[in-house]
Amino acid sequence: MIVIGIDPGLARLGYGVIRLEKGAASPVSYGCIRTPATMPAGKRLLTIYTGICALFEKYPPDCIAMEKLFFTKNVTSAMSVSEVRGVILLAAEQQGIPVEEYTPNQVKQAITGSGRADKRQVQDMICRLLHLGAVPRPDDAADGLSIALCHIHVMR
């Protein structure tokens, strides 16, 4: 089984691909889809859509796990993240891939055992659980892995 975790963002969309085989989770790939702020919004969304579709083609997932949007004080940021989430949901629906969503606290709870863990604690646990030599960079890629691993833990 392959799960792709996605941390949606307009400038950087983090992703992590994890394979679950015989009860063991192993990282397959992780990284970011980046779009420059100088690019028009429509082209940025198209770049994300194209990148996500290529990711789904290269690593055909059984499920997508995505961070649930929580409203922040920055309405502009929340709106752009909502647009990115729409693009991801569209791409997944077009290919018949189920999408599960998790709040940041649910991810922290699944990875560290505490919904109040800080980012560094989550990253350290990702390294331990996935046998990584270093914390994935940028942070968005590590977040993508943690979201995918959260889904795997919830499924168990």
C-alpha positions as CSV (number, residue, x, y, z in Angstrom):
1,M,0.0,0.0,0.0
2,I,1.2,3.5,-0.9
3,V,0.1,6.6,1.0
4,I,1.0,10.1,-0.1
5,G,0.9,12.8,2.6
6,I,0.3,16.3,1.5
7,D,1.0,19.6,3.4
8,P,-0.9,22.1,1.1
9,G,0.6,25.4,0.4
10,L,0.8,27.8,-2.5
11,A,4.5,28.7,-2.3
12,R,5.6,25.2,-1.2
13,L,3.4,22.1,-1.2
14,G,5.1,19.4,0.9
15,Y,4.6,15.8,0.1
16,G,5.8,12.5,1.5
17,V,5.3,9.1,-0.1
18,I,5.3,6.1,2.2
19,R,4.9,2.4,1.4
20,L,3.4,0.1,3.9
21,E,4.5,-3.5,3.3
22,K,4.1,-6.4,5.7
23,G,3.3,-4.0,8.5
24,A,6.5,-1.9,8.0
25,A,6.4,1.7,6.8
26,S,9.2,2.9,4.6
27,P,9.8,6.3,2.9
28,V,9.7,6.1,-0.9
29,S,10.1,9.8,-1.8
30,Y,9.5,13.3,-0.3
31,G,9.9,16.9,-1.4
32,C,8.1,20.0,-2.4
33,I,6.3,21.4,-5.3
34,R,7.3,25.1,-5.4
35,T,5.7,28.1,-7.1
36,P,7.3,31.6,-7.2
37,A,5.3,34.5,-5.8
38,T,5.9,36.4,-9.1
39,M,3.9,33.8,-11.0
40,P,0.2,34.6,-11.6
41,A,-2.2,32.7,-9.2
42,G,-3.8,30.6,-12.0
43,K,-0.4,29.5,-13.3
44,R,0.7,28.6,-9.7
45,L,-2.3,26.4,-9.3
46,L,-1.7,24.8,-12.7
47,T,1.9,24.1,-11.7
48,I,0.7,22.4,-8.5
49,Y,-2.0,20.4,-10.3
50,T,0.5,19.2,-12.9
51,G,3.0,18.3,-10.2
52,I,0.5,16.4,-8.1
53,C,-0.8,14.5,-11.2
54,A,2.8,13.6,-12.0
55,L,3.4,12.4,-8.4
56,F,0.2,10.3,-8.5
57,E,1.4,8.8,-11.8
58,K,4.9,8.0,-10.6
59,Y,3.8,6.6,-7.2
60,P,0.2,5.4,-7.7
61,P,-1.3,5.9,-4.2
62,D,-4.0,3.8,-2.5
63,C,-4.8,6.9,-0.4
64,I,-4.0,10.6,0.0
65,A,-3.6,12.0,3.5
66,M,-3.9,15.8,3.7
67,E,-3.6,18.3,6.4
68,K,-7.0,19.8,7.3
69,L,-7.1,23.6,6.9
70,F,-7.5,25.5,10.2
71,F,-8.4,29.1,10.0
72,T,-5.6,31.5,11.0
73,K,-5.5,35.2,11.4
74,N,-4.1,35.6,7.9
75,V,-7.2,35.4,5.7
76,T,-5.2,35.8,2.4
77,S,-3.0,32.8,3.3
78,A,-6.1,30.7,4.3
79,M,-7.7,31.5,0.9
80,S,-4.7,30.5,-1.1
81,V,-4.3,27.2,0.8
82,S,-8.0,26.5,0.2
83,E,-7.5,26.9,-3.5
84,V,-4.5,24.5,-3.4
85,R,-6.6,22.0,-1.4
86,G,-9.3,22.3,-4.1
87,V,-6.7,21.5,-6.8
88,I,-5.5,18.4,-4.8
89,L,-9.1,17.2,-4.2
90,L,-9.9,17.6,-7.9
91,A,-6.8,15.7,-9.0
92,A,-7.5,12.9,-6.5
93,E,-11.1,12.6,-7.5
94,Q,-10.2,12.5,-11.2
95,Q,-8.1,9.4,-10.5
96,G,-10.5,7.8,-8.0
97,I,-8.0,8.2,-5.1
98,P,-9.6,8.5,-1.6
99,V,-8.5,11.5,0.5
100,E,-8.4,11.5,4.3
101,E,-7.8,14.7,6.2
102,Y,-6.1,15.3,9.6
103,T,-5.7,18.3,11.8
104,P,-2.2,19.3,12.9
105,N,-3.0,18.1,16.5
106,Q,-4.2,14.7,15.1
107,V,-0.9,14.3,13.2
108,K,1.2,15.3,16.3
109,Q,-0.8,12.8,18.4
110,A,-0.3,10.0,16.0
111,I,3.4,10.6,15.5
112,T,4.6,11.5,19.0
113,G,1.7,10.5,21.3
114,S,1.0,14.1,22.2
115,G,-1.2,16.6,20.4
116,R,0.9,19.4,21.9
117,A,4.3,18.3,20.5
118,D,6.4,20.9,18.8
119,K,7.6,20.7,15.2
120,R,11.1,19.5,16.2
121,Q,9.6,16.6,18.3
122,V,7.5,15.5,15.3
123,Q,10.5,15.7,13.0
124,D,12.7,13.7,15.4
125,M,10.0,11.0,15.6
126,I,9.7,10.9,11.8
127,C,13.4,10.2,11.5
128,R,13.2,7.4,14.1
129,L,10.1,5.8,12.8
130,L,11.2,5.9,9.1
131,H,14.9,5.3,9.8
132,L,16.0,8.5,8.2
133,G,19.6,9.8,8.7
134,A,18.5,13.4,8.8
135,V,15.3,15.5,9.1
136,P,13.8,16.0,5.6
137,R,14.2,19.5,4.3
138,P,12.4,21.8,3.8
139,D,10.0,21.4,6.7
140,D,7.1,21.0,4.3
141,A,8.5,17.7,3.1
142,A,8.9,16.5,6.7
143,D,5.3,17.6,7.2
144,G,4.1,15.6,4.2
145,L,5.8,12.4,5.6
146,S,4.3,13.0,9.0
147,I,0.8,13.3,7.5
148,A,1.2,10.1,5.5
149,L,2.5,8.3,8.6
150,C,-0.4,9.6,10.7
151,H,-2.8,8.0,8.2
152,I,-1.0,4.7,8.4
153,H,-1.1,4.8,12.2
154,V,-4.9,5.6,12.1
155,M,-5.5,2.8,9.7
156,R,-3.9,0.3,12.1
